[in-house]
Amino acid sequence: MIRFFEKDPYAPIQYTYEVSKVLYHKRSRFQDIMVFENPHFGRVLVLDGVVQITQRDEFFYHEMLTHVVMNSHPDPKNVIVIGGGDGGTVREVLKHKSVEKVYFIEIDEEVINVSKTYFPRVASGVSDKRVEIKCMDGAEFVKNRKSDIDLVIVDSTDIIGFAKSLFTRKFFHSIRNCLTPDGMYVSLSESLHFHKDIVIDVQKTLRTVFPVVDLYTAPLATYAGNWWTFSVGSKRFDPREIRSKQTVRCRYYSDEIHANAFLPLPMYRKLMSGKLDW
């Protein structure tokens, strides 16, 4: 039996997957890319030894990354998606009828091409006429951009390597400056179980840039620590409140999930004061 041993840079344990068949394995200009089949999860996308998505559970992640801020904003029209070369976040953004333009910024074009071939349902929205693909560094794309964007969604790999540029105070300033007065930002920010210090650091950095900052979570079977966090920076709106009047069909996300995804305020305050004891 062939097994894949994940090389997560932060996890104190190692995840192992049975490999039924390797479908693709090459190195792009930026990273090692592999796709294999697993009996439980179906096809699995791996970048630099770390699982990014699986056919079976990708919707949990993509729906939660996307719809919380999309529904917190009253009328999102122009959206930037940075990273997420598999296309899942773009697919979810396009479910909102208000969306007129999606700038899809992925540094590694090969990830997009591989996803189109091996994950066509995930990448189903990338060819939509509203989507403009730019294969470049997301930090460079938002730098000095005019304030015409309603939402920026960062679907990054772990906060290492070239992804580090997407979690700096300088990058957050660029995001704030490219947003409209009602604009919002969201990104993954690792696991509360395994990466609490990273979660706090991202929140604190966002607080130096945005007047409204918050944190919500979702259960994800295939990401290290399984209790995954998402960090929000907003120029005006409280992300805990749903303002959108649109109806979007989802498999997991709902109004109830939205309301309960955010950490209870007493728990959030303990986290940020360093008193959350684990």
N, C-alpha and C positions, 0 to 999 in steps of 0.2 A: 504493500500500500504506500503510495506517495503522499507525503504530507508537506504542507507549507507552514513554516514557522514565522510568524509576523515579527518584524524588527521595529516595534514602536519605540521611539526615542525617549519617551517619558514613563511608560507603563512599568510598574514593579513586578508584573507577571507577564508571561508570554502566551499569546493566543495561537492556537494550532488549528489548521483546517485540513481535512482530507481533500486530496486533489484527484478528481476523476479523470480530468484531461486538461492539459495546458493548451489554450487556444491561440495565444499570442504572447511573445516575449521578446522585446527589443529595447534598446536604449535610444532615447531621443537626444536632442541637443542638451536637454535640461535634466532628465531623470530616467530611471529604469521603469519601464511600463510592462505590466503582465496582466493577462486575463486568463483565469482558469475556471473550471466547473467544479462545484462542490455539491454533494448529494442533497444537502439541506438548503443551502442558500442560493443555488443555481450559479449563474455566472458572477464572478468576483473580479473587480478592478483593483489592481495593486500598483501603487506608485512608490518607488524607492523602498520596497519591502513593507509598506503599510497599506492595509485595506482601506479603500476609499468608499466604494459602494458595493452592494450585492443586489441581485435581482429581487430577492425575497423581501428585503426590509428597507430599500433606499427611500421609499416614500415617507417613512417616519421622519427622516432627516430633512428631506427637501421640503416637505409641507411645513414643518415647524420653522425652518430657517426663513421661509418665504412669507407665509400667510399672517404671521403675528404682526409684522410691521405693515404689510400690505393692507390689512384690515384696520390697523390703528390709524392709518392715514385716510382722510376723508375722500380723496380723489387722486390716486397716483397715476400720472400719465407718462412721465419719463423716468426710466429706471436704469441704473448701472448694475450689472452683475459682474463681479470681479472673481476670477477663478471658476471652479465648477465646470471644468472642461467636459464632463460627462453630459451636461445639458439639463440635468434634472431641475435645477433652480430656475433656469429660463423657462422650462415647460410649465412650472407652477406659476411664475409671474404672468405668463400669457393667459392664464385662466381668468384673469381680471379684465373685464371688458373695457375698463377705463384706460388701459395701457395703450399708448400710441407709439412708444419707442423704447426699445431695449438695447442698450450698448453692452455687448457680451465681450468681456475683456479676459482673454486666457493667454498666458504667456507661452504655453506649449501647444502648438497647433496639432501635434500628433495625438494628444489626448482627445481632442475633438474628433479626429478622424477615426481613432480606435473605437470611441464610444458610438459613433454613427454605425459602425460595422457590427459591433458585438452587443451593444445596448440600444437598439433602435427605438424602443419605447421610451427610454429615459431621454434620449437625444431628439425626440420627436419634434421639438419646437425650434431647434436651432436654425432651420431653413425658413421659418416664418418671415414674411415680408417686413414685419415690424422690427426684426432683429438685425443689428449691425455688428458683425464679428470683427474684432481687432486683436490680433495676436501680438501682444506686447505686455510690458510690466504695468499692472493696474495702477501703481503709485505714480507712474509717469503720465498715464492717461488723465487722472483727475487733477494733476498739478496745473495750477493757473487756469483751470476751466471756469467759465462763467457760471453764475448761479441759476442754472436752469433744470436741475435734477430734483425730483421728488424723493426718490429712495436710492440708497446705495446698499447693495447686498454683497457681502464678501464671503464667498464659498471657497475658503483656502484649504490647503493642506495644513499639517501641524505647524506650529510657530517655530520653524527652523529653516535654514537655508534661504532661498530667495523669497520665501513667504514672510520672513521677518520684516521686510519693508512695509508690509500691510498692517503692522501692529505698533507703529511708532507714533509719537506725538506729532511729528511732522506730517505723517500721512493723515492722521485724524483732522489736522487743521485743513489740509487740502480737501478732505471730504466735506467738512463744515462749509468751506468757502464755495464749493460747487453746488450745494443744496439751496433750494428755495427757502424762504422764511418758514415754511411748514415742513421742511425736509427731515428725513430720518435715516439712520444708518443701523445696520445689524451685521454681526459676524459671529461665527463659531468662537468659543473661547475655552475649549477643552473641558475636562471632567471635574466635577466637584469631589469625586472620590479620590482620584489620583493626582490631580493638578490644581489643587486649591490655591496655591501661591500664584500660579499663572492667571487664574480667574480673577483674583484680587488685583493683580498688577494691571490687567487689561481694563478693569473697572476704574481703577484710580487714574490711569492715563486718560481714559475717556472723560473723566470728571474735570480734567484741566482744560477741556476743549468744549464740551457740550453742557448746556444748562440742565438737561434732563438725561439721566443715565439709569439704566436698570438691567436686570438679569432674569432670564427665564430658562427653563430646563426641559428636557425630554428624555425618555428612556430609549436607548439605542443599543441593540444587541451586539453590534459588530464594531463599536468604537471603544477604545480603552477606557475602563472605568464605568461604562454603560450609562451613567447619569450625566448626560451631556449638557453643556451650558451655551447660551447665546447671549451676547452682550449688545445692548441697544444704546445708541446715542441719538438724541432728538433735540431739535432746535426749539420745539414748542410743545408738542403733544406728549401726553402720558401714554406710553405703549400698552399699559394695562387696560385701557379703554378701547372698545371697538367702535369705530366711526363709519366704516364703509357700509354702504347700503347694498353692495353687490352680493350675489349668492354664488359661491364657488364650491364645486363638488370635490370632496376630499375623502380619502380612505381613513385618515386618522384625525387630522385637525378639525376642530369644531369650535363654536363659541364657548362651550363648556371647557374644552381643553385649553383654549386661550386664557380664560379666566383663572384657571388653576395651574397654569404653567409657571407663573412667576413665583419666586420665593416669597413666602409670607414676610411682611415687612420686619417683624421682630427678628426673624432668622437672617434676613438680608443685612440688618444693622449689625448683628453679631458677626457675620462673615466679614464685613468691611472694617469692623473694629478689632478684628483678630481674636474674637472670643468664641468662635465656632470651633468646638473642640473635637476634631478628628484629623 
